[in-house]
Every structure is written in structure tokens, then in C-alpha cells.
Amino acid sequence: MRGKFVTLEGVDGAGKSTHLDWIARRLQAAGKKVQVTREPGGTPLGEELRKLLLARSMHLETEALLMFAARREHLDKLILPALAAGSWVVSDRFTDATFAYQGGGRGLDLGRIETLEQWVHQGLQPDLTLVFDLSVEEGKRRRVAATSQPDRFEREDLDFFARVRAVYLARAERYPQRIRLIDASRTVEDIRKSLEDTILTLCQ
């Protein structure tokens, strides 16, 4: 039986990484074999590309193409084999992030991203995407508190993150069967209580 693909999304500082391992543990407790991964990254080549993407300034189209290059490798080497073997894959970001960051944040034409998505995904979409939603002001406060060495995305201004957030919200409205909005302004305990039902329902 094919495994299921779960992705976590949201602006930097929304706290998705805080819940990633907890979600994996809840799925394991429900009897699922789970592979945890991230984007960009997830494979040796993907991790090398991640270093470039987070540190080096580059043309916007180069940035988007490298994101999808890392994603194609991720799909081929990790995601698709794991799903085919019956494992569940839980990923910190996937293609919704490209729509939000390169499309919304940086202004790349969304049609170009859709073309790359169709080419690279070959029909695959996550079974569930959790978008951790948070005001851009609170996101900045959390980012500043969390790291003294922000990467080049984390250093962007509030207007950038407002555009990123707007695309996430628009995609949640467009794909309600796949995307669930999570109010990330609540306490960790309250968020996990609301996630519990979603996770258990997905396991049925």
C-alpha cells in the first residue's frame, strides 16, 4: 500500500519546524513508518543546492530552477521510493513554498512555476499540507529571537513576507481539500491539540 505525503509550510518564524518531529512521532505511534525530510535538501545533492540557495544571491529564475532541480532529485531519490514502499513522508516545505517565496515574495510569474511543477511532479501532490499561518510582525519577532545568523530569505523585509503569506492564504483557499490552515499564534500545546484530529483522520 502506498504511503502518504504530508508537507508543512508557512512563513519563516511560524513554527512549522517545532511541530515536524512531533507529527512524525504521532504517525509512528499510529503504526506508520515515517521518513522526515526537508526542502530544499533531502538528498546529498539537494543539501548542496540548499547551501547555495540560502547563502548566494542569484537571478530569480536561477533560484527557481535550482529549487526545482533539488526537488526533482528529492522526488527521485527519496520521496517516490519511500511512498512506493509504504512509508509516510513528512517534509518541511515542498512546492507550495516556491509559489509563496519565489512567486509571491520575489514576483516570479506563477505560470512559470506551474509549468515547472507539472514537469517535475509528474502528477504527484501532497496528501495533506499544513500551512502554519502567522502575522509577519510576529514571524519577524520569532526569527530575531531564534537566530543571530539569518539566511538570505530570513533577512527579507516585512513586505516580502506579507506577499509570501498572501500566496499561502490564496492557495489554502484554492485547494481546501489538500491544505489546512493552522493558527500559529496559539501555544504549542493548543496547536498540537488541533493537529491531533487532522492526523488521526488522515491515518484512517
C-alpha positions in Angstrom: 0.0 0.0 0.0 1.3 3.4 -1.0 2.3 5.7 1.9 1.0 9.3 2.3 2.8 12.5 1.7 2.5 15.3 4.3 4.1 18.8 3.9 4.5 21.6 6.4 4.5 25.2 5.1 4.5 28.8 6.4 6.5 32.0 6.6 9.8 31.8 8.4 9.1 32.0 12.1 5.7 30.4 12.0 6.9 27.4 14.0 6.4 24.6 11.5 9.8 23.0 12.4 8.7 22.9 16.0 5.9 20.5 15.1 7.7 18.4 12.4 9.1 15.7 14.7 6.0 15.7 16.8 3.9 14.9 13.8 6.3 12.2 12.8 6.1 10.6 16.3 2.3 10.7 16.3 2.2 8.9 12.9 4.7 6.4 14.2 2.5 5.8 17.3 -0.4 5.1 14.9 1.7 2.4 13.3 3.1 4.2 10.3 6.7 4.0 9.0 7.8 7.7 8.6 10.5 9.4 6.6 11.2 13.0 7.7 12.8 15.3 5.2 13.1 19.0 4.1 13.3 21.3 1.1 15.5 22.5 -0.4 17.5 19.4 0.6 16.6 15.9 1.5 19.4 14.3 -0.6 23.2 14.8 -0.8 22.8 16.9 -3.9 19.8 18.7 -2.6 21.7 19.7 0.6 24.5 21.1 -1.6 22.0 23.1 -3.5 20.4 24.3 -0.3 23.7 25.8 0.8 23.8 27.8 -2.4 20.2 28.9 -2.3 20.3 30.1 1.3 23.6 31.9 1.0 24.2 33.1 -2.5 22.5 36.0 -4.3 21.3 34.9 -7.8 18.9 35.7 -10.6 15.3 34.9 -9.7 14.9 32.4 -12.4 18.1 30.7 -11.4 16.8 30.5 -7.9 13.5 28.9 -9.0 15.2 26.4 -11.3 17.6 25.3 -8.6 14.7 24.8 -6.2 13.1 22.5 -8.8 16.4 20.8 -9.6 16.7 19.9 -5.9 13.1 18.9 -5.8 13.4 16.6 -8.8 16.3 14.8 -7.1 14.3 14.7 -3.8 11.4 13.1 -5.6 13.6 10.6 -7.4 15.9 9.5 -4.6 13.7 9.8 -1.5 10.0 10.8 -1.8 8.7 8.5 -4.5 10.7 5.4 -3.4 9.5 5.9 0.2 5.9 6.3 -0.8 6.1 3.3 -3.1 7.5 1.2 -0.2 4.5 2.2 2.0 6.3 4.7 4.2 4.8 8.1 5.0 6.9 11.1 4.1 6.7 14.3 6.2 8.5 17.2 4.6 9.5 20.6 5.9 8.3 22.6 2.7 7.6 21.5 -0.8 6.3 23.3 -3.9 3.8 25.5 -2.2 6.9 27.2 -0.8 8.1 28.0 -4.3 4.8 29.6 -5.2 4.9 31.6 -2.0 8.5 32.6 -1.9 9.7 32.8 -5.5 6.2 33.7 -6.8 4.7 35.8 -4.1 7.8 37.1 -2.3 10.0 37.7 -5.3 7.4 38.2 -8.0 8.2 35.3 -10.4 5.3 34.7 -12.8 3.1 31.9 -11.2 2.5 30.4 -14.6 6.2 29.6 -15.0 6.1 27.9 -11.6 3.1 25.9 -12.6 4.9 24.7 -15.7 7.9 23.6 -13.7 5.6 21.9 -11.2 3.9 19.9 -13.9 7.2 18.8 -15.4 8.9 17.9 -12.1 6.0 16.5 -10.1 4.6 14.2 -12.8 1.2 14.3 -11.2 2.2 14.0 -7.6 0.7 16.3 -4.9 0.9 16.0 -1.1 -2.0 14.2 0.5 -2.0 16.9 3.2 -0.4 20.3 3.5 -0.4 22.1 6.9 0.2 25.8 6.5 1.2 27.4 9.8 -0.2 30.9 9.5 1.2 33.8 11.5 1.3 37.6 11.2 4.5 38.9 9.5 5.3 41.0 12.6 5.2 38.1 15.0 7.1 36.0 12.5 9.9 38.6 12.5 10.0 38.7 16.3 10.4 34.9 16.4 13.1 34.9 13.7 15.1 37.5 15.6 14.8 35.6 18.8 15.7 32.3 17.2 18.9 33.1 15.3 21.8 35.5 15.2 22.8 34.5 11.7 19.7 34.6 9.4 19.9 33.3 5.9 19.2 35.5 2.9 15.5 34.6 3.0 15.1 35.3 6.7 16.7 38.7 6.2 13.9 39.9 3.8 11.7 42.8 4.9 8.1 42.7 6.2 6.6 43.5 2.8 8.3 40.4 1.3 6.8 38.2 4.0 3.4 39.8 3.6 3.4 38.8 -0.1 4.6 35.3 0.9 1.8 34.9 3.4 -0.8 36.2 0.9 0.1 33.5 -1.6 -0.1 30.8 1.1 -3.6 32.0 2.1 -4.7 32.2 -1.5 -3.5 28.6 -2.1 -5.3 27.4 1.0 -8.5 28.9 -0.3 -7.9 27.4 -3.8 -7.1 23.9 -2.6 -9.2 23.3 0.6 -9.2 19.6 0.0 -5.4 19.4 0.5 -4.4 22.5 2.5 -5.3 23.1 6.1 -4.5 26.5 7.7 -3.1 26.3 11.3 -3.3 29.4 13.5 0.3 29.5 14.6 -0.2 32.4 17.0 -1.5 29.9 19.6 0.6 28.0 22.1 2.4 24.8 21.0 0.0 22.8 23.2 -3.1 24.3 21.6 -1.7 23.8 18.1 -1.0 20.2 18.7 -4.4 19.6 20.1 -5.9 20.8 16.8 -3.4 18.8 14.8 -4.3 15.6 16.6 -7.7 15.2 14.9 -6.3 16.0 11.5 -3.5 13.5 11.8 -5.8 10.7 13.2 -8.3 11.4 10.4 -5.6 11.1 7.8 -4.5 7.7 9.3 -8.0 6.2 8.8 
